[in-house]
Amino acid sequence: MKESKDNTMNILNQQLTNISAENQFLTFKVVNEEYGVDVLRVQEIIRYIKPTEIPNTPEVMKGVINFRGEVIPVIDLRKKFGLDFGEYNEFTVIIVLEVEDKIIGVIVDQVSDIISFSTEDIQDNLEFGSDIDTKFIKGMAKVEDRLIMLLELERLISFENFKKINNLDTNMVLAEEKEEQDEL
């Protein structure tokens, strides 16, 4: 089972390196709903690893991981969407994304596929009423009997979170420098 999952992730990562067309989205599940992000924003899909927790960070931030020698923050989309916490399992992955020149990871329950949508398949003027926050939804894509919420990453990951991420990076560097000085 683990080998099959690794093979699926390898195939998806390989497809990601060969993508250049517009309206292609990496789709994934959080709880029972399906979401999509622009594949051109996806750096890699990695198997879930437990992030190192950082004190005094927002609840949606699970911590940080080492991604190719760089410390990147990881956000749990269940928490971001206000959903109940679920157990991480063998299908849970971290999608590494580029958002506003920052590399971040998002924890999702399961990766589905890479799908191309025609412009006609995407409805982008969603109106649910004034008390429902849909600013992070770019549109809804219809494919067969499925509805996929396409995410607007810049609105999903707010500047406020980036300020906290920048402070986190700065504080980690300062802590590392202090440790090095203490060792001398």
C-alpha positions in Angstrom: 0.0 0.0 0.0 2.8 2.4 0.9 4.7 1.6 -2.3 1.5 2.3 -4.3 1.0 5.6 -2.6 4.6 6.6 -3.2 4.3 5.6 -6.9 1.1 7.8 -7.2 3.0 10.8 -5.6 5.9 10.2 -7.9 3.7 10.2 -11.0 1.9 13.4 -9.8 5.2 15.1 -9.1 6.5 14.1 -12.5 3.4 15.5 -14.2 3.9 18.7 -12.2 7.4 19.2 -13.8 5.9 18.9 -17.3 3.0 21.3 -17.0 2.7 24.7 -18.7 -0.9 25.1 -19.8 -3.4 27.4 -18.2 -6.4 26.3 -16.2 -4.7 23.2 -14.9 -5.3 22.5 -11.2 -3.9 20.1 -8.7 -7.0 18.8 -6.9 -7.1 17.4 -3.4 -9.5 16.7 -0.6 -10.0 18.2 2.8 -12.5 16.2 4.8 -15.1 15.3 2.0 -14.8 18.4 -0.2 -12.5 18.7 -3.2 -10.3 21.8 -3.8 -7.9 22.8 -6.5 -4.8 25.1 -6.8 -3.1 26.3 -9.9 -0.5 23.7 -10.8 2.0 26.3 -11.7 2.1 27.3 -7.9 2.9 23.7 -6.8 6.5 23.0 -6.0 6.1 19.4 -4.9 3.9 16.9 -3.1 5.5 15.2 -0.1 4.3 12.5 2.2 3.1 14.0 5.6 5.8 14.5 8.1 5.2 15.9 11.5 6.2 19.6 11.5 8.3 21.0 14.3 5.9 23.1 16.4 6.7 26.7 17.1 5.3 28.4 20.2 3.1 31.5 19.8 2.1 30.9 16.2 -1.5 31.0 14.9 -3.5 27.9 15.4 -3.6 27.2 11.6 0.2 27.0 11.5 1.2 23.4 12.4 4.9 24.4 12.5 7.8 24.2 10.1 9.6 21.5 8.1 12.9 21.3 6.3 12.2 21.4 2.6 15.3 21.0 0.5 17.4 22.7 3.1 15.0 25.6 3.7 12.8 25.9 6.7 9.2 26.5 5.5 6.0 27.0 7.5 3.2 24.4 7.2 -0.5 25.3 7.4 -3.3 22.8 8.2 -6.1 23.5 5.8 -8.7 21.8 8.1 -7.9 24.5 10.7 -7.8 27.2 8.1 -11.3 26.3 7.0 -12.6 26.0 10.5 -13.1 22.2 10.3 -12.8 19.6 13.0 -9.3 18.0 13.3 -9.0 14.6 11.8 -6.3 12.0 12.2 -3.5 12.1 9.7 -3.2 8.9 7.8 -1.3 7.3 4.9 -3.1 9.5 2.4 -2.3 12.8 4.2 0.3 14.9 2.3 1.9 18.3 2.4 1.6 20.2 -0.8 4.5 22.7 -1.1 3.3 25.9 -2.8 4.7 29.2 -3.9 2.6 32.1 -2.7 3.8 35.7 -3.1 7.4 34.7 -3.4 7.2 32.5 -0.3 7.4 28.8 -0.1 4.9 27.2 2.3 3.4 23.8 2.9 -0.3 23.0 3.3 -1.6 19.8 4.9 -4.4 18.1 2.9 -6.2 14.8 3.5 -5.6 13.4 0.0 -4.4 14.4 -3.4 -6.8 13.6 -6.2 -5.5 14.5 -9.6 -4.3 17.1 -12.0 -7.2 18.4 -14.1 -7.6 20.8 -16.9 -10.7 22.9 -16.9 -12.1 24.9 -19.9 -13.2 28.4 -19.1 -16.8 27.3 -19.5 -16.4 24.7 -16.7 -15.4 27.4 -14.1 -18.0 29.6 -12.5 -16.2 32.6 -10.9 -19.0 34.8 -9.7 -20.1 33.1 -6.5 -22.7 34.8 -4.4 -23.7 33.1 -1.1 -24.7 36.1 0.9 -22.9 38.7 3.0 -22.2 36.5 6.0 -20.3 33.8 4.2 -16.6 34.4 3.5 -15.7 33.2 0.0 -12.9 35.6 -0.8 -10.4 32.8 -0.9 -12.4 30.9 -3.5 -11.4 31.8 -7.1 -14.3 29.9 -8.5 -16.1 26.6 -8.7 -15.2 24.1 -11.4 -17.7 21.5 -12.7 -16.4 18.2 -14.0 -18.9 15.4 -14.5 -20.8 15.2 -11.2 -18.1 16.8 -9.1 -17.8 20.4 -7.9 -14.2 21.6 -7.1 -13.5 24.8 -5.2 -10.6 26.6 -6.8 -8.5 28.4 -4.2 -7.1 31.9 -4.5 -3.8 31.4 -2.6 -3.0 35.0 -2.0 -6.4 35.4 -0.2 -6.2 32.1 1.6 -2.8 32.8 3.0 -3.1 36.4 4.3 -0.4 39.0 4.6 -0.9 38.8 8.3 0.2 35.2 8.2 3.2 36.2 6.1 4.2 38.8 8.7 4.1 36.1 11.3 6.1 33.8 9.0 8.7 36.5 8.4 9.0 37.1 12.1 9.3 33.3 12.6 12.1 33.1 10.1 13.8 36.1 11.7 13.4 34.7 15.2 14.7 31.3 14.2 17.8 32.9 12.6 18.4 35.0 15.7 18.0 31.9 18.0 20.5 29.9 15.8 23.0 32.8 15.9 22.6 33.1 19.7 23.2 29.3 20.1 26.3 29.6 18.0 27.6 32.5 20.1 26.8 30.6 23.3 28.9 27.6 22.0 31.9 29.9 21.5 
